[in-house]
Amino acid sequence: MFKPILITAAIVLVLSGLTACDSSQQADSGKPEAQQQNSQALPALKIQERPAEYALPFCENKNCIEIDIQSLQTQDHWLNDWISRNQANVIQQQIGLKQNLNLQQAIDAYVKKSDQWQDEYSAHRAYELHMRTRIASQRHQYVLLQIALDSKQEERTVKERHYFFVADRQAQKNLAILDVLQPQQQTLVNEWVQQHYQAWLKKQTPEIQQQAPKKLYWGQTDWFFDSEGIGLHYRAAQIAPDASQLDIYLSAEQSKQVLKPEIYQQMF
């Protein structure tokens, strides 16, 4: 027969163990949402630079098309496909296409356009395209892709034209600027953008001022983020022919004010 003192001690130990388990569960469930997300954070990207994979047609001419695309490889298959699709998008923009082409299809269309140009006149030279790709910034699941382009098409030469794209790796989607802003703050962002634009416009030549729109449309333009906040990017000649590029930076305080709270918390 057990002595009462021993039975009491055993009961106390069991109850203590149950209480400890219960308090541990309560502590986990009481974590802030951001901490719970961090505990399930995506693995850091392992990025390798490498040439993009594509095929060019056999060229019998002395002046053959020149295409050089430096790309990236990561362990995230969705992100690799996203990078390739954005490269295809940039190539299409050079020849005025707006189709949902993959990289090989975009290159084929670019080659066809070059061939048509050469067929018009024997002195016409083939197109050239050089593309460099890099991950400019990473914040948790948010990735900023930068594509730099040099090209020669017909009579146009493009030097160091930059394109920016932002992805949410966790949701596996491309993010436009309107996706990350609080809807009720879009009017405020528009006011800031127009102020920056008017200051930039005053520094342009009279010809550019005539050709440029009175208001800047920004909902579909490239955007980026750095260590301080977010910004909007307009490439050279995007606003008007011969116009310089325009980068609009929002301060840290402005970015915090207009971004969706959950995105600001993860991005900054």
C-alpha atoms as an extended CHARMM CRD file, in Angstrom:
* protein
*
       268  EXT
         1         1  MET       CA              0.0000000000        0.0000000000        0.0000000000  PROA      1               0.0000000000
         2         2  PHE       CA              1.3470000000        3.3470000000       -1.0490000000  PROA      2               0.0000000000
         3         3  LYS       CA              1.8460000000        5.9710000000        1.5410000000  PROA      3               0.0000000000
         4         4  PRO       CA             -0.4440000000        9.0660000000        1.0420000000  PROA      4               0.0000000000
         5         5  ILE       CA              2.5310000000       11.3960000000        0.7270000000  PROA      5               0.0000000000
         6         6  LEU       CA              3.8280000000        9.5020000000       -2.3290000000  PROA      6               0.0000000000
         7         7  ILE       CA              0.4560000000        9.4790000000       -4.0750000000  PROA      7               0.0000000000
         8         8  THR       CA              0.1120000000       13.2270000000       -3.5420000000  PROA      8               0.0000000000
         9         9  ALA       CA              3.5710000000       13.8570000000       -4.9800000000  PROA      9               0.0000000000
        10        10  ALA       CA              2.7840000000       11.7900000000       -8.0740000000  PROA      10              0.0000000000
        11        11  ILE       CA             -0.4370000000       13.7220000000       -8.7040000000  PROA      11              0.0000000000
        12        12  VAL       CA              1.3870000000       17.0390000000       -8.3520000000  PROA      12              0.0000000000
        13        13  LEU       CA              4.0280000000       15.9520000000      -10.9060000000  PROA      13              0.0000000000
        14        14  VAL       CA              1.4030000000       14.9010000000      -13.4700000000  PROA      14              0.0000000000
        15        15  LEU       CA             -0.5910000000       18.0990000000      -13.0500000000  PROA      15              0.0000000000
        16        16  SER       CA              2.5950000000       20.1760000000      -13.3210000000  PROA      16              0.0000000000
        17        17  GLY       CA              3.4500000000       18.4410000000      -16.5990000000  PROA      17              0.0000000000
        18        18  LEU       CA             -0.0170000000       19.0910000000      -18.0330000000  PROA      18              0.0000000000
        19        19  THR       CA              0.1410000000       22.7350000000      -16.9840000000  PROA      19              0.0000000000
        20        20  ALA       CA              3.5540000000       23.1690000000      -18.6110000000  PROA      20              0.0000000000
        21        21  CYS       CA              2.3020000000       21.7020000000      -21.9140000000  PROA      21              0.0000000000
        22        22  ASP       CA             -0.7960000000       23.8780000000      -21.8420000000  PROA      22              0.0000000000
        23        23  SER       CA              1.1380000000       27.0800000000      -21.0780000000  PROA      23              0.0000000000
        24        24  SER       CA              3.5840000000       26.2830000000      -23.8980000000  PROA      24              0.0000000000
        25        25  GLN       CA              0.7180000000       25.9380000000      -26.3730000000  PROA      25              0.0000000000
        26        26  GLN       CA             -0.8060000000       29.1800000000      -25.1490000000  PROA      26              0.0000000000
        27        27  ALA       CA              2.5080000000       30.9750000000      -25.5770000000  PROA      27              0.0000000000
        28        28  ASP       CA              2.8000000000       29.7100000000      -29.1810000000  PROA      28              0.0000000000
        29        29  SER       CA             -0.7610000000       30.6620000000      -30.0680000000  PROA      29              0.0000000000
        30        30  GLY       CA             -0.2210000000       34.0780000000      -28.5380000000  PROA      30              0.0000000000
        31        31  LYS       CA              2.7440000000       34.9590000000      -30.7800000000  PROA      31              0.0000000000
        32        32  PRO       CA              2.2940000000       38.0040000000      -32.9950000000  PROA      32              0.0000000000
        33        33  GLU       CA              1.3570000000       37.0570000000      -36.5720000000  PROA      33              0.0000000000
        34        34  ALA       CA              4.6680000000       38.3700000000      -37.9460000000  PROA      34              0.0000000000
        35        35  GLN       CA              6.6510000000       36.0880000000      -35.5940000000  PROA      35              0.0000000000
        36        36  GLN       CA              4.5820000000       33.0840000000      -36.6710000000  PROA      36              0.0000000000
        37        37  GLN       CA              5.2870000000       33.9480000000      -40.3140000000  PROA      37              0.0000000000
        38        38  ASN       CA              8.9940000000       34.2620000000      -39.5790000000  PROA      38              0.0000000000
        39        39  SER       CA              8.9820000000       30.7780000000      -38.0660000000  PROA      39              0.0000000000
        40        40  GLN       CA              7.7450000000       29.5500000000      -41.4590000000  PROA      40              0.0000000000
        41        41  ALA       CA             10.0650000000       31.8010000000      -43.4780000000  PROA      41              0.0000000000
        42        42  LEU       CA             11.1420000000       30.7250000000      -46.9290000000  PROA      42              0.0000000000
        43        43  PRO       CA             14.7230000000       29.4950000000      -47.2870000000  PROA      43              0.0000000000
        44        44  ALA       CA             17.2480000000       32.0620000000      -48.5000000000  PROA      44              0.0000000000
        45        45  LEU       CA             17.7630000000       32.0580000000      -52.2410000000  PROA      45              0.0000000000
        46        46  LYS       CA             20.8520000000       30.3570000000      -53.6070000000  PROA      46              0.0000000000
        47        47  ILE       CA             21.5430000000       32.4150000000      -56.7110000000  PROA      47              0.0000000000
        48        48  GLN       CA             23.8250000000       31.3470000000      -59.5430000000  PROA      48              0.0000000000
        49        49  GLU       CA             24.6010000000       33.4760000000      -62.5810000000  PROA      49              0.0000000000
        50        50  ARG       CA             24.4340000000       31.6000000000      -65.8580000000  PROA      50              0.0000000000
        51        51  PRO       CA             23.5760000000       32.1450000000      -69.5400000000  PROA      51              0.0000000000
        52        52  ALA       CA             19.8940000000       31.7890000000      -70.3870000000  PROA      52              0.0000000000
        53        53  GLU       CA             18.8910000000       28.6880000000      -72.3140000000  PROA      53              0.0000000000
        54        54  TYR       CA             17.5950000000       29.4160000000      -75.8420000000  PROA      54              0.0000000000
        55        55  ALA       CA             18.2620000000       28.5010000000      -79.4670000000  PROA      55              0.0000000000
        56        56  LEU       CA             19.1880000000       30.7930000000      -82.3670000000  PROA      56              0.0000000000
        57        57  PRO       CA             18.6890000000       29.8880000000      -86.0310000000  PROA      57              0.0000000000
        58        58  PHE       CA             21.7050000000       29.0430000000      -88.1670000000  PROA      58              0.0000000000
        59        59  CYS       CA             23.0100000000       32.1990000000      -89.8390000000  PROA      59              0.0000000000
        60        60  GLU       CA             24.6480000000       32.1790000000      -93.2880000000  PROA      60              0.0000000000
        61        61  ASN       CA             25.0310000000       35.9450000000      -93.5320000000  PROA      61              0.0000000000
        62        62  LYS       CA             28.1240000000       37.9000000000      -92.6070000000  PROA      62              0.0000000000
        63        63  ASN       CA             26.0520000000       40.1160000000      -90.3590000000  PROA      63              0.0000000000
        64        64  CYS       CA             24.2000000000       37.7970000000      -87.9680000000  PROA      64              0.0000000000
        65        65  ILE       CA             21.9060000000       38.7120000000      -85.1100000000  PROA      65              0.0000000000
        66        66  GLU       CA             23.6930000000       39.0080000000      -81.7620000000  PROA      66              0.0000000000
        67        67  ILE       CA             21.8420000000       37.9850000000      -78.6050000000  PROA      67              0.0000000000
        68        68  ASP       CA             23.4850000000       37.5670000000      -75.2110000000  PROA      68              0.0000000000
        69        69  ILE       CA             21.2850000000       36.9920000000      -72.1490000000  PROA      69              0.0000000000
        70        70  GLN       CA             22.8970000000       36.5650000000      -68.7440000000  PROA      70              0.0000000000
        71        71  SER       CA             20.3500000000       34.9620000000      -66.4430000000  PROA      71              0.0000000000
        72        72  LEU       CA             19.9910000000       33.5060000000      -62.9420000000  PROA      72              0.0000000000
        73        73  GLN       CA             19.3020000000       30.0750000000      -61.4970000000  PROA      73              0.0000000000
        74        74  THR       CA             17.8660000000       29.5130000000      -58.0050000000  PROA      74              0.0000000000
        75        75  GLN       CA             16.4640000000       26.5390000000      -56.0960000000  PROA      75              0.0000000000
        76        76  ASP       CA             12.9820000000       28.0830000000      -56.4290000000  PROA      76              0.0000000000
        77        77  HSD       CA             11.4930000000       26.6980000000      -59.6530000000  PROA      77              0.0000000000
        78        78  TRP       CA              8.6130000000       29.1630000000      -59.6960000000  PROA      78              0.0000000000
        79        79  LEU       CA             11.0100000000       32.0910000000      -59.3460000000  PROA      79              0.0000000000
        80        80  ASN       CA             13.1810000000       30.7670000000      -62.1930000000  PROA      80              0.0000000000
        81        81  ASP       CA             10.1260000000       30.6920000000      -64.4450000000  PROA      81              0.0000000000
        82        82  TRP       CA              9.1290000000       34.1960000000      -63.2770000000  PROA      82              0.0000000000
        83        83  ILE       CA             12.5930000000       35.5360000000      -64.1810000000  PROA      83              0.0000000000
        84        84  SER       CA             12.3940000000       33.9290000000      -67.6280000000  PROA      84              0.0000000000
        85        85  ARG       CA              8.9140000000       35.3600000000      -68.2710000000  PROA      85              0.0000000000
        86        86  ASN       CA             10.0710000000       38.8640000000      -67.3620000000  PROA      86              0.0000000000
        87        87  GLN       CA             13.0700000000       38.5410000000      -69.6750000000  PROA      87              0.0000000000
        88        88  ALA       CA             10.6550000000       37.5700000000      -72.4460000000  PROA      88              0.0000000000
        89        89  ASN       CA              8.5060000000       40.5820000000      -71.5570000000  PROA      89              0.0000000000
        90        90  VAL       CA             11.4750000000       42.9500000000      -71.8800000000  PROA      90              0.0000000000
        91        91  ILE       CA             12.4210000000       41.5040000000      -75.2920000000  PROA      91              0.0000000000
        92        92  GLN       CA              8.8620000000       41.9290000000      -76.5310000000  PROA      92              0.0000000000
        93        93  GLN       CA              8.8760000000       45.5680000000      -75.4790000000  PROA      93              0.0000000000
        94        94  GLN       CA             11.8200000000       46.1970000000      -77.8070000000  PROA      94              0.0000000000
        95        95  ILE       CA              9.7430000000       45.2290000000      -80.8470000000  PROA      95              0.0000000000
        96        96  GLY       CA              6.3320000000       46.4560000000      -79.7090000000  PROA      96              0.0000000000
        97        97  LEU       CA              4.7470000000       43.0990000000      -78.8780000000  PROA      97              0.0000000000
        98        98  LYS       CA              2.2810000000       42.5720000000      -76.0310000000  PROA      98              0.0000000000
        99        99  GLN       CA              1.7770000000       38.8190000000      -75.9910000000  PROA      99              0.0000000000
       100       100  ASN       CA              2.1840000000       36.1220000000      -73.3690000000  PROA      100             0.0000000000
       101       101  LEU       CA              5.3150000000       34.6000000000      -74.9270000000  PROA      101             0.0000000000
       102       102  ASN       CA              7.9480000000       32.4720000000      -73.2290000000  PROA      102             0.0000000000
       103       103  LEU       CA             11.6320000000       33.3400000000      -73.6020000000  PROA      103             0.0000000000
       104       104  GLN       CA             12.2450000000       31.1910000000      -76.6870000000  PROA      104             0.0000000000
       105       105  GLN       CA              9.1360000000       32.5220000000      -78.4240000000  PROA      105             0.0000000000
       106       106  ALA       CA             10.1360000000       36.1180000000      -77.6410000000  PROA      106             0.0000000000
       107       107  ILE       CA             13.6220000000       35.5140000000      -79.0710000000  PROA      107             0.0000000000
       108       108  ASP       CA             12.1130000000       33.9150000000      -82.2000000000  PROA      108             0.0000000000
       109       109  ALA       CA              9.9200000000       37.0000000000      -82.6840000000  PROA      109             0.0000000000
       110       110  TYR       CA             12.9430000000       39.2640000000      -82.1830000000  PROA      110             0.0000000000
       111       111  VAL       CA             14.9590000000       37.2900000000      -84.7740000000  PROA      111             0.0000000000
       112       112  LYS       CA             12.0590000000       37.4610000000      -87.2460000000  PROA      112             0.0000000000
       113       113  LYS       CA             11.8540000000       41.2350000000      -86.8430000000  PROA      113             0.0000000000
       114       114  SER       CA             15.6020000000       41.5200000000      -87.4440000000  PROA      114             0.0000000000
       115       115  ASP       CA             15.3520000000       39.3830000000      -90.5930000000  PROA      115             0.0000000000
       116       116  GLN       CA             12.5450000000       41.5790000000      -91.9290000000  PROA      116             0.0000000000
       117       117  TRP       CA             14.6830000000       44.6630000000      -91.3400000000  PROA      117             0.0000000000
       118       118  GLN       CA             17.6290000000       43.1610000000      -93.2070000000  PROA      118             0.0000000000
       119       119  ASP       CA             15.4240000000       42.0290000000      -96.0920000000  PROA      119             0.0000000000
       120       120  GLU       CA             14.2950000000       45.6120000000      -96.6900000000  PROA      120             0.0000000000
       121       121  TYR       CA             17.7730000000       46.8000000000      -97.6740000000  PROA      121             0.0000000000
       122       122  SER       CA             21.1040000000       44.9830000000      -97.9630000000  PROA      122             0.0000000000
       123       123  ALA       CA             22.9470000000       47.6030000000      -95.9040000000  PROA      123             0.0000000000
       124       124  HSD       CA             20.6700000000       47.1250000000      -92.8840000000  PROA      124             0.0000000000
       125       125  ARG       CA             22.4800000000       45.4760000000      -90.0330000000  PROA      125             0.0000000000
       126       126  ALA       CA             21.0490000000       42.7250000000      -87.8370000000  PROA      126             0.0000000000
       127       127  TYR       CA             19.6930000000       43.5150000000      -84.3910000000  PROA      127             0.0000000000
       128       128  GLU       CA             21.7870000000       43.2220000000      -81.2260000000  PROA      128             0.0000000000
       129       129  LEU       CA             20.5330000000       42.5210000000      -77.7300000000  PROA      129             0.0000000000
       130       130  HSD       CA             22.5410000000       42.1810000000      -74.5100000000  PROA      130             0.0000000000
       131       131  MET       CA             20.7130000000       41.5380000000      -71.2500000000  PROA      131             0.0000000000
       132       132  ARG       CA             22.0090000000       41.3000000000      -67.6790000000  PROA      132             0.0000000000
       133       133  THR       CA             19.8120000000       40.0360000000      -64.8600000000  PROA      133             0.0000000000
       134       134  ARG       CA             20.2750000000       40.3400000000      -61.1090000000  PROA      134             0.0000000000
       135       135  ILE       CA             18.3520000000       40.0970000000      -57.8500000000  PROA      135             0.0000000000
       136       136  ALA       CA             18.7070000000       43.6650000000      -56.6330000000  PROA      136             0.0000000000
       137       137  SER       CA             17.1180000000       43.0930000000      -53.2090000000  PROA      137             0.0000000000
       138       138  GLN       CA             15.3930000000       40.4500000000      -51.0620000000  PROA      138             0.0000000000
       139       139  ARG       CA             13.1720000000       41.0170000000      -48.0370000000  PROA      139             0.0000000000
       140       140  HSD       CA             11.5710000000       37.8590000000      -46.6310000000  PROA      140             0.0000000000
       141       141  GLN       CA              9.3520000000       36.6040000000      -49.4730000000  PROA      141             0.0000000000
       142       142  TYR       CA              9.7260000000       39.7920000000      -51.5570000000  PROA      142             0.0000000000
       143       143  VAL       CA             12.2350000000       39.7570000000      -54.4050000000  PROA      143             0.0000000000
       144       144  LEU       CA             13.2880000000       42.7080000000      -56.5810000000  PROA      144             0.0000000000
       145       145  LEU       CA             14.5090000000       41.7180000000      -60.0470000000  PROA      145             0.0000000000
       146       146  GLN       CA             16.5270000000       44.1510000000      -62.1610000000  PROA      146             0.0000000000
       147       147  ILE       CA             17.1040000000       43.6230000000      -65.8940000000  PROA      147             0.0000000000
       148       148  ALA       CA             19.6150000000       45.8750000000      -67.6560000000  PROA      148             0.0000000000
       149       149  LEU       CA             19.4420000000       46.0980000000      -71.4380000000  PROA      149             0.0000000000
       150       150  ASP       CA             21.7160000000       47.2660000000      -74.2550000000  PROA      150             0.0000000000
       151       151  SER       CA             20.3170000000       46.8710000000      -77.7580000000  PROA      151             0.0000000000
       152       152  LYS       CA             20.5090000000       48.0160000000      -81.3670000000  PROA      152             0.0000000000
       153       153  GLN       CA             17.3450000000       47.8230000000      -83.4250000000  PROA      153             0.0000000000
       154       154  GLU       CA             17.1120000000       49.4970000000      -86.8230000000  PROA      154             0.0000000000
       155       155  GLU       CA             18.2100000000       53.0900000000      -86.2100000000  PROA      155             0.0000000000
       156       156  ARG       CA             17.7610000000       52.9620000000      -82.4240000000  PROA      156             0.0000000000
       157       157  THR       CA             20.4790000000       52.2490000000      -79.8900000000  PROA      157             0.0000000000
       158       158  VAL       CA             19.5510000000       51.6370000000      -76.2660000000  PROA      158             0.0000000000
       159       159  LYS       CA             22.2010000000       51.8400000000      -73.5420000000  PROA      159             0.0000000000
       160       160  GLU       CA             21.7290000000       50.7970000000      -69.9150000000  PROA      160             0.0000000000
       161       161  ARG       CA             17.9570000000       50.7260000000      -69.9000000000  PROA      161             0.0000000000
       162       162  HSD       CA             16.7390000000       49.2270000000      -66.6250000000  PROA      162             0.0000000000
       163       163  TYR       CA             13.5480000000       47.3120000000      -65.8600000000  PROA      163             0.0000000000
       164       164  PHE       CA             12.3190000000       46.3690000000      -62.3750000000  PROA      164             0.0000000000
       165       165  PHE       CA              9.9440000000       43.6050000000      -61.3060000000  PROA      165             0.0000000000
       166       166  VAL       CA              8.8060000000       42.5980000000      -57.8050000000  PROA      166             0.0000000000
       167       167  ALA       CA              7.6150000000       39.1190000000      -56.8140000000  PROA      167             0.0000000000
       168       168  ASP       CA              6.0420000000       37.5930000000      -53.7290000000  PROA      168             0.0000000000
       169       169  ARG       CA              7.6990000000       34.1520000000      -53.5140000000  PROA      169             0.0000000000
       170       170  GLN       CA              5.2920000000       32.9140000000      -50.8750000000  PROA      170             0.0000000000
       171       171  ALA       CA              2.1700000000       33.7730000000      -52.8860000000  PROA      171             0.0000000000
       172       172  GLN       CA              3.9690000000       33.0060000000      -56.1770000000  PROA      172             0.0000000000
       173       173  LYS       CA              2.7920000000       36.1500000000      -57.9160000000  PROA      173             0.0000000000
       174       174  ASN       CA              4.1060000000       39.2660000000      -59.5630000000  PROA      174             0.0000000000
       175       175  LEU       CA              3.3730000000       42.4300000000      -57.5640000000  PROA      175             0.0000000000
       176       176  ALA       CA              2.2960000000       45.6930000000      -59.1560000000  PROA      176             0.0000000000
       177       177  ILE       CA              2.5220000000       48.9090000000      -57.1610000000  PROA      177             0.0000000000
       178       178  LEU       CA             -1.2570000000       48.9190000000      -56.5870000000  PROA      178             0.0000000000
       179       179  ASP       CA             -1.0290000000       45.4530000000      -54.9940000000  PROA      179             0.0000000000
       180       180  VAL       CA              1.0170000000       46.7590000000      -52.0610000000  PROA      180             0.0000000000
       181       181  LEU       CA             -0.6630000000       50.0990000000      -51.3670000000  PROA      181             0.0000000000
       182       182  GLN       CA             -3.5430000000       50.6750000000      -48.9800000000  PROA      182             0.0000000000
       183       183  PRO       CA             -6.4780000000       51.5330000000      -51.3050000000  PROA      183             0.0000000000
       184       184  GLN       CA             -7.4360000000       54.5740000000      -49.2340000000  PROA      184             0.0000000000
       185       185  GLN       CA             -3.8890000000       55.9620000000      -49.5900000000  PROA      185             0.0000000000
       186       186  GLN       CA             -3.6780000000       55.8830000000      -53.4020000000  PROA      186             0.0000000000
       187       187  THR       CA             -4.8490000000       59.4940000000      -53.6740000000  PROA      187             0.0000000000
       188       188  LEU       CA             -2.0170000000       60.5800000000      -51.3810000000  PROA      188             0.0000000000
       189       189  VAL       CA              0.5420000000       58.6310000000      -53.4220000000  PROA      189             0.0000000000
       190       190  ASN       CA             -0.8030000000       60.2750000000      -56.5770000000  PROA      190             0.0000000000
       191       191  GLU       CA             -0.2550000000       63.7310000000      -55.0370000000  PROA      191             0.0000000000
       192       192  TRP       CA              3.3600000000       62.8930000000      -54.1890000000  PROA      192             0.0000000000
       193       193  VAL       CA              4.0230000000       61.4080000000      -57.6410000000  PROA      193             0.0000000000
       194       194  GLN       CA              2.6290000000       64.4640000000      -59.4340000000  PROA      194             0.0000000000
       195       195  GLN       CA              4.7340000000       66.7950000000      -57.2620000000  PROA      195             0.0000000000
       196       196  HSD       CA              7.9100000000       64.8850000000      -58.1620000000  PROA      196             0.0000000000
       197       197  TYR       CA              6.8630000000       64.7820000000      -61.8110000000  PROA      197             0.0000000000
       198       198  GLN       CA              6.2570000000       68.5220000000      -62.0870000000  PROA      198             0.0000000000
       199       199  ALA       CA              9.6410000000       69.2640000000      -60.5030000000  PROA      199             0.0000000000
       200       200  TRP       CA             11.2940000000       66.8800000000      -62.9980000000  PROA      200             0.0000000000
       201       201  LEU       CA              9.3470000000       68.2900000000      -65.9420000000  PROA      201             0.0000000000
       202       202  LYS       CA             10.5370000000       71.8560000000      -65.2610000000  PROA      202             0.0000000000
       203       203  LYS       CA             14.1270000000       70.6590000000      -65.8090000000  PROA      203             0.0000000000
       204       204  GLN       CA             13.3820000000       69.1660000000      -69.2550000000  PROA      204             0.0000000000
       205       205  THR       CA             13.7350000000       70.8990000000      -72.6000000000  PROA      205             0.0000000000
       206       206  PRO       CA             10.7620000000       72.8040000000      -74.0970000000  PROA      206             0.0000000000
       207       207  GLU       CA             10.3730000000       70.0300000000      -76.6950000000  PROA      207             0.0000000000
       208       208  ILE       CA             10.0560000000       67.3300000000      -74.0320000000  PROA      208             0.0000000000
       209       209  GLN       CA              7.7020000000       69.5000000000      -71.9790000000  PROA      209             0.0000000000
       210       210  GLN       CA              5.4220000000       69.7570000000      -75.0160000000  PROA      210             0.0000000000
       211       211  GLN       CA              5.4640000000       66.0200000000      -75.6850000000  PROA      211             0.0000000000
       212       212  ALA       CA              5.1320000000       64.8410000000      -72.0730000000  PROA      212             0.0000000000
       213       213  PRO       CA              1.6840000000       64.2460000000      -70.5450000000  PROA      213             0.0000000000
       214       214  LYS       CA              0.3370000000       66.8010000000      -68.0840000000  PROA      214             0.0000000000
       215       215  LYS       CA             -0.1770000000       64.0920000000      -65.4460000000  PROA      215             0.0000000000
       216       216  LEU       CA              1.9640000000       61.0390000000      -64.8240000000  PROA      216             0.0000000000
       217       217  TYR       CA              0.1940000000       57.6890000000      -64.8470000000  PROA      217             0.0000000000
       218       218  TRP       CA              1.8510000000       55.3750000000      -62.3620000000  PROA      218             0.0000000000
       219       219  GLY       CA             -0.3880000000       52.3720000000      -61.6120000000  PROA      219             0.0000000000
       220       220  GLN       CA              1.3490000000       50.0920000000      -64.1440000000  PROA      220             0.0000000000
       221       221  THR       CA              4.8860000000       51.4560000000      -64.0880000000  PROA      221             0.0000000000
       222       222  ASP       CA              7.9540000000       49.6750000000      -62.6680000000  PROA      222             0.0000000000
       223       223  TRP       CA              8.4720000000       50.0200000000      -58.9280000000  PROA      223             0.0000000000
       224       224  PHE       CA             11.2410000000       49.0350000000      -56.5240000000  PROA      224             0.0000000000
       225       225  PHE       CA             12.1920000000       48.9620000000      -52.8620000000  PROA      225             0.0000000000
       226       226  ASP       CA             15.4670000000       49.6670000000      -51.0510000000  PROA      226             0.0000000000
       227       227  SER       CA             16.5190000000       49.8740000000      -47.4030000000  PROA      227             0.0000000000
       228       228  GLU       CA             14.4580000000       53.0380000000      -46.8180000000  PROA      228             0.0000000000
       229       229  GLY       CA             11.2130000000       52.6340000000      -48.7330000000  PROA      229             0.0000000000
       230       230  ILE       CA              9.6110000000       52.1550000000      -52.1300000000  PROA      230             0.0000000000
       231       231  GLY       CA              9.9880000000       54.0660000000      -55.3730000000  PROA      231             0.0000000000
       232       232  LEU       CA              8.7310000000       54.3410000000      -58.9530000000  PROA      232             0.0000000000
       233       233  HSD       CA             10.9620000000       53.9890000000      -62.0150000000  PROA      233             0.0000000000
       234       234  TYR       CA             10.4250000000       55.4710000000      -65.4800000000  PROA      234             0.0000000000
       235       235  ARG       CA             12.9680000000       54.4670000000      -68.1010000000  PROA      235             0.0000000000
       236       236  ALA       CA             14.6460000000       56.9500000000      -70.4280000000  PROA      236             0.0000000000
       237       237  ALA       CA             12.2350000000       57.8590000000      -73.2630000000  PROA      237             0.0000000000
       238       238  GLN       CA              9.3210000000       56.1800000000      -71.4680000000  PROA      238             0.0000000000
       239       239  ILE       CA              7.5660000000       59.4330000000      -70.5740000000  PROA      239             0.0000000000
       240       240  ALA       CA              8.4590000000       61.1990000000      -73.8280000000  PROA      240             0.0000000000
       241       241  PRO       CA             10.9680000000       60.6720000000      -76.6680000000  PROA      241             0.0000000000
       242       242  ASP       CA             14.4790000000       61.7600000000      -75.6560000000  PROA      242             0.0000000000
       243       243  ALA       CA             13.3870000000       62.3040000000      -72.0390000000  PROA      243             0.0000000000
       244       244  SER       CA             15.7420000000       61.1920000000      -69.2730000000  PROA      244             0.0000000000
       245       245  GLN       CA             14.7510000000       58.5350000000      -66.7480000000  PROA      245             0.0000000000
       246       246  LEU       CA             12.7560000000       59.4960000000      -63.6870000000  PROA      246             0.0000000000
       247       247  ASP       CA             13.0720000000       57.7800000000      -60.3070000000  PROA      247             0.0000000000
       248       248  ILE       CA             10.6370000000       58.8190000000      -57.5910000000  PROA      248             0.0000000000
       249       249  TYR       CA             11.6470000000       57.8070000000      -54.0600000000  PROA      249             0.0000000000
       250       250  LEU       CA              9.2220000000       57.7600000000      -51.1630000000  PROA      250             0.0000000000
       251       251  SER       CA             10.7790000000       58.3100000000      -47.7560000000  PROA      251             0.0000000000
       252       252  ALA       CA             10.6720000000       55.6920000000      -45.0080000000  PROA      252             0.0000000000
       253       253  GLU       CA              7.8600000000       57.5830000000      -43.2840000000  PROA      253             0.0000000000
       254       254  GLN       CA              5.8830000000       57.9870000000      -46.5090000000  PROA      254             0.0000000000
       255       255  SER       CA              6.3140000000       54.3000000000      -47.3580000000  PROA      255             0.0000000000
       256       256  LYS       CA              5.0850000000       53.2630000000      -43.9120000000  PROA      256             0.0000000000
       257       257  GLN       CA              2.0910000000       55.5530000000      -44.2820000000  PROA      257             0.0000000000
       258       258  VAL       CA              0.8550000000       54.1530000000      -47.6100000000  PROA      258             0.0000000000
       259       259  LEU       CA              1.9390000000       50.4950000000      -47.7300000000  PROA      259             0.0000000000
       260       260  LYS       CA             -0.3260000000       47.7310000000      -46.4690000000  PROA      260             0.0000000000
       261       261  PRO       CA              0.8190000000       47.1140000000      -42.8500000000  PROA      261             0.0000000000
       262       262  GLU       CA              1.5880000000       43.4210000000      -43.3210000000  PROA      262             0.0000000000
       263       263  ILE       CA              3.7350000000       44.1780000000      -46.3830000000  PROA      263             0.0000000000
       264       264  TYR       CA              5.5960000000       47.0450000000      -44.7180000000  PROA      264             0.0000000000
       265       265  GLN       CA              6.3230000000       44.8390000000      -41.7090000000  PROA      265             0.0000000000
       266       266  GLN       CA              7.8820000000       42.1160000000      -43.8780000000  PROA      266             0.0000000000
       267       267  MET       CA              9.6240000000       44.3930000000      -46.3790000000  PROA      267             0.0000000000
       268       268  PHE       CA             11.1770000000       46.8170000000      -43.8720000000  PROA      268             0.0000000000
